[in-house]
Every structure is written in structure tokens, then in C-alpha cells.
Amino acid sequence: MPQDFPTAPTPAELEALYWVDRRSKMIIEQLERLRAGLSNRSTAEQDYLLSMAEKEIRRKISIPPFQPAVRKGDLGGGRPISIQTKGDVERVLALVGISQLTFQWDVPHNEDSAWNSVAIEVMSKKSVEWLGQSMKITDEEGAQAGDIIRRWLQNKSREVQQYQAMAPEEYKKLRSVKSTKALYQRWRKKVCALLTLCFHVKYTNVTFLNNPDQGTAVSNGR
């Protein structure tokens, strides 16, 4: 349900994007200052001292914390994901500055956001790697992962924007009505195709007429 989706990233979380780029820039600046101070040393000695300094700088930099999403509701009994895979995904997300797996749900359909783009990039790559452990995935199929996630995000974003403020019970009733209508629509198309095949008359919009005494009749709304 839209009510169960994680909240959008905060302004502080959005600011933390591209953490790796900023960290790399900081390291380079520190090493350049150190190299300038070692200008009277030999090149070999400079390289050695700089490599040791870089290791020490990187050791003192902590990866931003990652906040796993809280499980809500029934996940549908899909194939379980190992702790190792989850940890790998969380580590990669943290390295690019994403502190929790969520999206900016209010981005207009024809626009994009840096947060959503980075999250989609990581998730598409890791999804292909994970699925590839149990099935063969071609390069062409793997290249479609990003577009699949992007379409899912667009659909879910519309849902969140429209229904997140709605009471859960009211939303369930609405979904039930929509599901029933969609089911009848699928049945209607199948019946149209069958009647057209049997009677060589194009049926395009059949209507089911329920009569307690005579059963169900079909009316063709051509």
C-alpha cells in the first residue's frame, strides 16, 4: 500500500549524495598539500610517503550509515535474499551517499532527480547480479533493468501522490473495486474474441445481463 512506502529522502539526505566524489576530492586536496611540503624529497620518497598518507586518510573516513527499510506487510513469498547480498547492496548505496533505499515520490513524470537516478542505477545493476545467480540473463535483458525499475517508480509515484494520505481501509476498498473492474474487463475481451470467432460477427463491447430465471445472457454493444 502507498501508506507503507518509505518516506522520501530528507534535505540532509539529498545533500549527502555523491559522497564518494566529495571524499575523493578531499583526499586529492590533502595529498597535493602534502606533496608541496615534500618538494625537497626524492620522487621515490614522495610517492612512498604519499601512499602511506593516503591509506591513513582513507582509514579515518567512515562510510555514511545506511538505514535499512522497515518491513511492512506481506512481501508475497518471493525468493529470499541472502544477508550477504543485502549487505552488499547497502554498502554500495552508502558509498554513493544514499542512506536509505527510498525515492523522491513527488518528481513530475517528465523530470528526473539525482537521487532517483543513482538509486535506479545501483538497484538495476545489483538486481541483474542477483538474478544472474539462478538464471541466465543476456546483456540485452540486463540492459533493460533500469527501464523496468524506472517504469515501476513512475507508477508507484502516482499511487503515492494520489493515495498516501488516504486511510488504509478506504484504500483497500478502492483497490478491490478497481481489481474487480479490471477482471471483468479481461473477461469481456476474452468473450468478445470467442464470440467473434464462433459467429463471424465482430463483438467489441459485450454486456452481461443477469436474469434470475433465464441465467446469464450476452448483449453485443457494437
C-alpha positions as CSV (number, residue, x, y, z in Angstrom):
1,M,0.0,0.0,0.0
2,P,1.2,3.6,-0.6
3,Q,0.8,4.1,3.2
4,D,3.6,1.5,3.7
5,F,6.1,3.1,1.4
6,P,9.2,4.7,3.0
7,T,9.2,8.4,3.3
8,A,11.1,10.5,0.7
9,P,14.7,11.5,1.4
10,T,15.2,14.5,3.7
11,P,17.0,17.6,2.5
12,A,20.0,16.5,4.6
13,E,20.0,13.1,2.9
14,L,19.7,14.7,-0.6
15,E,22.7,16.8,0.3
16,A,24.8,13.7,1.1
17,L,24.6,12.4,-2.4
18,Y,27.9,11.8,-4.3
19,W,29.7,11.3,-1.1
20,V,32.4,9.3,-2.9
21,D,33.1,12.2,-5.2
22,R,33.4,14.7,-2.4
23,R,35.6,12.3,-0.4
24,S,37.9,11.7,-3.3
25,K,38.2,15.4,-3.9
26,M,39.1,16.0,-0.3
27,I,41.8,13.3,-0.4
28,I,43.3,14.7,-3.5
29,E,43.5,18.2,-2.0
30,Q,45.2,16.8,1.2
31,L,47.7,14.8,-0.8
32,E,48.5,17.8,-3.1
33,R,49.3,19.9,0.0
34,L,51.5,17.2,1.4
35,R,53.3,16.8,-1.9
36,A,54.1,20.5,-1.9
37,G,55.6,20.2,1.5
38,L,57.8,17.3,0.3
39,S,59.2,19.1,-2.7
40,N,62.7,18.8,-1.3
41,R,62.5,15.0,-1.1
42,S,63.2,12.5,-3.9
43,T,60.4,11.4,-6.2
44,A,60.5,7.8,-4.8
45,E,60.4,9.1,-1.3
46,Q,57.5,11.4,-2.1
47,D,55.5,8.6,-3.7
48,Y,56.1,6.3,-0.7
49,L,55.1,9.0,1.9
50,L,52.0,10.0,-0.2
51,S,50.8,6.3,-0.5
52,M,51.1,5.9,3.3
53,A,49.3,9.1,3.9
54,E,46.5,8.2,1.6
55,K,46.0,4.9,3.4
56,E,45.8,6.7,6.7
57,I,43.4,9.3,5.4
58,R,41.1,6.6,3.9
59,R,41.2,4.6,7.1
60,K,39.9,7.5,9.2
61,I,37.0,8.2,6.8
62,S,33.9,6.3,7.9
63,I,31.3,5.2,5.4
64,P,28.0,7.0,5.9
65,P,25.4,4.9,7.9
66,F,22.7,3.1,6.0
67,Q,19.3,2.8,7.4
68,P,17.5,-0.5,6.2
69,A,13.8,-0.1,5.4
70,V,11.4,-1.5,7.9
71,R,9.5,-4.4,6.6
72,K,5.7,-3.7,6.4
73,G,3.0,-6.2,5.4
74,D,3.3,-9.4,3.4
75,L,6.1,-9.4,0.8
76,G,4.4,-12.1,-1.2
77,G,6.7,-15.0,-0.5
78,G,9.3,-14.3,-3.2
79,R,12.7,-15.9,-3.3
80,P,14.6,-14.9,-0.2
81,I,17.7,-12.6,-0.5
82,S,20.7,-13.6,1.5
83,I,22.2,-11.4,4.2
84,Q,25.4,-11.1,2.1
85,T,23.5,-9.8,-0.9
86,K,21.6,-7.3,1.3
87,G,24.8,-6.1,2.9
88,D,26.5,-5.7,-0.5
89,V,23.6,-3.6,-1.8
90,E,23.5,-1.4,1.4
91,R,27.3,-0.9,1.2
92,V,27.1,0.3,-2.4
93,L,24.2,2.6,-1.7
94,A,26.0,4.1,1.3
95,L,29.1,4.7,-0.7
96,V,27.2,6.8,-3.2
97,G,25.6,8.8,-0.3
98,I,22.2,7.1,-0.2
99,S,21.4,6.4,3.5
100,Q,18.1,4.5,2.9
101,L,16.5,2.8,-0.1
102,T,13.7,5.1,-0.9
103,F,12.8,7.5,-3.8
104,Q,11.6,11.1,-4.3
105,W,8.0,10.2,-5.0
106,D,6.9,13.7,-6.0
107,V,9.1,14.1,-9.0
108,P,7.0,15.0,-12.1
109,H,6.7,12.3,-14.8
110,N,8.7,14.2,-17.4
111,E,11.5,15.1,-14.9
112,D,14.2,13.2,-13.0
113,S,16.2,13.6,-9.8
114,A,19.8,12.9,-9.0
115,W,18.6,10.7,-6.0
116,N,16.3,8.6,-8.1
117,S,18.8,8.2,-10.9
118,V,21.6,7.0,-8.6
119,A,19.2,4.6,-6.7
120,I,17.9,3.1,-10.0
121,E,21.5,2.7,-11.3
122,V,22.6,0.8,-8.2
123,M,19.4,-1.3,-7.9
124,S,19.4,-2.3,-11.6
125,K,23.0,-3.4,-11.5
126,K,22.6,-5.4,-8.3
127,S,19.3,-6.9,-9.4
128,V,20.9,-8.3,-12.6
129,E,23.8,-9.7,-10.5
130,W,21.4,-11.3,-8.0
131,L,19.1,-12.8,-10.7
132,G,22.2,-14.0,-12.6
133,Q,23.0,-16.3,-9.7
134,S,20.0,-18.5,-10.5
135,M,19.3,-17.9,-14.2
136,K,21.0,-16.9,-17.4
137,I,20.5,-13.2,-18.3
138,T,21.7,-11.9,-21.6
139,D,23.3,-8.5,-21.9
140,E,20.3,-7.2,-23.7
141,E,18.0,-8.4,-20.9
142,G,20.2,-6.9,-18.3
143,A,20.3,-3.5,-20.0
144,Q,16.5,-3.3,-19.6
145,A,16.7,-3.5,-15.8
146,G,17.0,0.3,-15.4
147,D,13.9,1.0,-17.6
148,I,11.9,-1.6,-15.7
149,I,12.7,-0.1,-12.3
150,R,12.0,3.4,-13.7
151,R,8.6,2.4,-15.0
152,W,7.8,0.8,-11.7
153,L,8.8,4.0,-9.9
154,Q,6.6,6.2,-12.2
155,N,3.6,4.0,-11.4
156,K,4.2,3.9,-7.7
157,S,4.9,7.6,-7.5
158,R,1.5,8.3,-9.0
159,E,0.0,5.9,-6.4
160,V,1.8,7.5,-3.5
161,Q,0.8,11.1,-4.6
162,Q,-2.8,10.1,-5.0
163,Y,-3.4,7.8,-2.1
164,Q,-0.8,8.1,0.6
165,A,-3.0,10.4,2.7
166,M,-6.0,8.1,2.3
167,A,-7.0,5.8,5.2
168,P,-5.7,2.2,4.7
169,E,-9.1,0.6,4.9
170,E,-10.6,3.1,2.4
171,Y,-7.6,2.4,0.0
172,K,-8.2,-1.3,0.3
173,K,-11.9,-0.9,-0.7
174,L,-10.9,1.3,-3.7
175,R,-8.3,-1.3,-4.8
176,S,-10.8,-4.1,-4.5
177,V,-13.3,-2.2,-6.8
178,K,-10.6,-1.4,-9.3
179,S,-9.4,-5.0,-9.3
180,T,-13.0,-6.3,-9.9
181,K,-13.5,-3.9,-12.8
182,A,-10.2,-4.9,-14.4
183,L,-11.1,-8.6,-14.0
184,Y,-14.5,-8.0,-15.7
185,Q,-12.8,-6.1,-18.5
186,R,-10.4,-9.0,-19.1
187,W,-13.3,-11.4,-19.2
188,R,-15.2,-9.1,-21.6
189,K,-12.3,-9.1,-24.0
190,K,-12.0,-12.9,-24.0
191,V,-15.7,-13.3,-24.5
192,C,-15.7,-10.8,-27.4
193,A,-12.8,-12.7,-29.1
194,L,-14.6,-16.1,-28.6
195,L,-18.0,-14.8,-30.0
196,T,-16.3,-13.2,-32.9
197,L,-14.5,-16.4,-33.7
198,C,-17.7,-18.5,-33.4
199,F,-20.3,-16.3,-35.1
200,H,-18.0,-14.4,-37.6
201,V,-19.5,-11.2,-36.3
202,K,-17.2,-8.7,-34.7
203,Y,-18.1,-8.3,-31.0
204,T,-16.4,-5.3,-29.4
205,N,-18.3,-4.5,-26.2
206,V,-20.4,-7.3,-24.8
207,T,-22.6,-6.7,-21.7
208,F,-23.5,-9.5,-19.3
209,L,-27.3,-9.5,-18.5
210,N,-28.1,-11.5,-15.4
211,N,-31.6,-12.9,-15.2
212,P,-32.6,-15.0,-12.2
213,D,-35.0,-17.1,-14.2
214,Q,-33.1,-17.5,-17.5
215,G,-29.4,-17.3,-16.4
216,T,-26.8,-15.0,-18.0
217,A,-27.3,-13.5,-21.4
218,V,-24.8,-11.6,-23.6
219,S,-25.6,-8.3,-25.4
220,N,-23.4,-7.0,-28.1
221,G,-22.9,-3.3,-27.9
222,R,-21.5,-2.8,-31.4
